[in-house]
């Protein structure tokens, strides 16, 4: 059974641990158009909602009732995916290294493995019950075959 501990909500400062200095500066200021606000909130919300959907799609895991929270064991994966999403939006201002691109692939694969029920994550202390998404279970198909040998057909033997 997965352990239970509080889920976390990501902050903009968490991303600094996964960016180089020039990348952090580009995200905050230089890659923004005049009047364009910091895009952290929108990008973080999108990525976190995708992760929560993947968790809800698995049969083993539940999501927290707290909006935009993720299990602490997925913090790194979430921030790596956010970094990739920001790099895709900002383009040339943030060039990701090969290591960073590889980390994004690993993070995306981890999320896929959670959805495939191959990874169990930390259970939330406040699970969303009843989960508003119907969970699928394997269906068993039962077929009825006509009986070949009955009392009537076996009479006289």
C-alpha positions as CSV (number, residue, x, y, z in Angstrom):
1,X,0.0,0.0,0.0
2,X,1.4,3.4,-0.9
3,X,2.5,5.7,1.9
4,X,0.3,8.7,2.8
5,X,1.8,12.2,3.2
6,X,0.6,15.7,2.2
7,X,0.7,16.5,-1.5
8,X,2.4,19.7,-2.6
9,X,1.5,22.7,-4.7
10,X,4.3,23.9,-6.9
11,X,5.6,27.5,-6.6
12,X,7.5,29.6,-9.2
13,X,10.6,29.5,-7.1
14,X,10.7,25.7,-7.3
15,X,11.5,26.0,-11.0
16,X,14.8,27.8,-10.2
17,X,16.3,24.5,-9.0
18,X,15.9,23.1,-12.6
19,X,17.0,26.1,-14.6
20,X,20.4,27.6,-15.4
21,X,20.8,31.3,-14.5
22,X,20.3,32.5,-18.1
23,X,17.2,30.3,-18.5
24,X,15.6,31.6,-15.3
25,X,16.2,35.2,-16.4
26,X,14.6,34.4,-19.8
27,X,11.5,32.9,-18.3
28,X,11.0,35.8,-15.9
29,X,11.7,38.8,-18.1
30,X,13.6,38.8,-21.4
31,X,11.4,36.3,-23.3
32,X,8.2,38.2,-22.4
33,X,6.6,40.7,-24.7
34,X,5.8,44.2,-23.5
35,X,2.8,43.9,-21.1
36,X,2.9,40.1,-21.1
37,X,2.7,38.7,-17.6
38,X,4.7,35.9,-16.2
39,X,3.4,32.7,-17.7
40,X,4.3,30.4,-14.8
41,X,0.8,30.1,-13.4
42,X,-0.8,29.1,-16.7
43,X,1.9,26.6,-17.7
44,X,2.1,25.1,-14.2
45,X,-1.7,24.7,-14.1
46,X,-1.7,22.9,-17.5
47,X,1.1,20.5,-16.6
48,X,-0.2,19.8,-13.1
49,X,-3.7,19.1,-14.5
50,X,-2.2,16.7,-17.1
51,X,-0.4,14.8,-14.3
52,X,-3.5,14.7,-12.1
53,X,-5.5,13.3,-15.1
54,X,-2.9,10.6,-15.6
55,X,-3.1,9.7,-11.9
56,X,-6.9,9.6,-12.0
57,X,-6.7,7.4,-15.1
58,X,-4.8,4.7,-13.3
59,X,-6.6,2.0,-11.3
60,X,-4.2,2.0,-8.3
61,X,-3.9,5.7,-7.5
62,X,-6.1,8.5,-6.3
63,X,-5.8,12.3,-6.5
64,X,-5.9,14.8,-3.6
65,X,-9.0,16.9,-3.1
66,X,-6.6,19.9,-2.9
67,X,-6.7,21.6,-6.3
68,X,-3.4,21.8,-8.3
69,X,-1.6,19.5,-5.8
70,X,0.7,16.7,-6.8
71,X,2.4,13.9,-4.8
72,X,5.8,14.9,-3.5
73,X,7.4,12.1,-5.4
74,X,6.4,13.7,-8.7
75,X,7.8,17.2,-7.9
76,X,10.9,16.7,-10.1
77,X,9.0,15.2,-13.0
78,X,6.4,18.1,-12.9
79,X,9.1,20.8,-12.8
80,X,11.0,19.1,-15.7
81,X,7.8,19.0,-17.8
82,X,7.0,22.6,-16.9
83,X,10.6,23.6,-17.9
84,X,10.1,21.9,-21.3
85,X,6.7,23.5,-21.8
86,X,8.2,26.9,-21.1
87,X,11.1,26.3,-23.4
88,X,8.6,25.3,-26.2
89,X,6.7,28.5,-25.6
90,X,9.7,30.8,-25.3
91,X,11.6,29.1,-28.0
92,X,15.1,30.4,-28.8
93,X,15.4,32.4,-25.5
94,X,15.7,29.1,-23.6
95,X,17.8,26.5,-25.3
96,X,17.6,23.2,-23.3
97,X,20.7,21.1,-23.0
98,X,20.6,17.5,-24.2
99,X,20.5,16.4,-20.5
100,X,17.5,18.5,-19.9
101,X,15.8,17.1,-23.0
102,X,16.5,13.5,-21.8
103,X,15.1,14.4,-18.3
104,X,11.9,15.6,-20.0
105,X,11.6,12.2,-21.8
106,X,12.1,10.3,-18.6
107,X,9.5,12.5,-16.8
108,X,7.0,12.0,-19.5
109,X,7.6,8.2,-19.5
110,X,7.1,8.2,-15.7
111,X,3.7,9.8,-16.1
112,X,2.8,7.2,-18.7
113,X,3.8,4.4,-16.4
114,X,1.6,5.8,-13.7
115,X,-1.3,5.8,-16.0
116,X,-0.5,2.2,-17.1
117,X,-0.7,1.1,-13.4
118,X,3.0,0.2,-13.3
119,X,4.0,2.8,-10.7
120,X,2.3,3.5,-7.4
121,X,2.6,7.0,-6.0
122,X,2.2,8.5,-2.6
123,X,-1.5,8.4,-1.5
124,X,-3.1,11.7,-0.7
125,X,-4.3,12.3,2.9
126,X,-7.4,13.8,1.5
127,X,-8.4,11.6,-1.5
128,X,-11.1,12.8,-3.8
129,X,-13.9,10.3,-2.8
130,X,-16.0,9.5,-4.6
131,X,-13.7,10.1,-7.5
132,X,-15.8,11.9,-10.2
133,X,-14.2,9.9,-12.9
134,X,-15.4,6.4,-13.5
135,X,-12.7,3.8,-13.2
136,X,-12.6,1.0,-15.7
137,X,-12.2,-2.6,-14.7
138,X,-11.4,-5.5,-16.8
139,X,-14.6,-7.0,-18.2
140,X,-15.3,-10.7,-18.1
141,X,-17.3,-12.0,-21.1
142,X,-19.5,-15.0,-20.2
143,X,-21.0,-17.0,-23.0
144,X,-23.7,-19.6,-22.8
145,X,-23.3,-22.7,-25.0
146,X,-26.3,-24.9,-25.7
147,X,-26.1,-28.1,-23.7
148,X,-25.3,-31.1,-26.0
149,X,-26.1,-33.8,-23.6
150,X,-29.4,-33.6,-21.7
151,X,-31.4,-36.1,-19.8
152,X,-33.7,-36.4,-22.7
153,X,-30.9,-37.1,-25.3
154,X,-29.2,-39.5,-23.0
155,X,-32.3,-41.6,-22.2
156,X,-32.0,-45.1,-23.3
157,X,-28.2,-45.3,-23.1
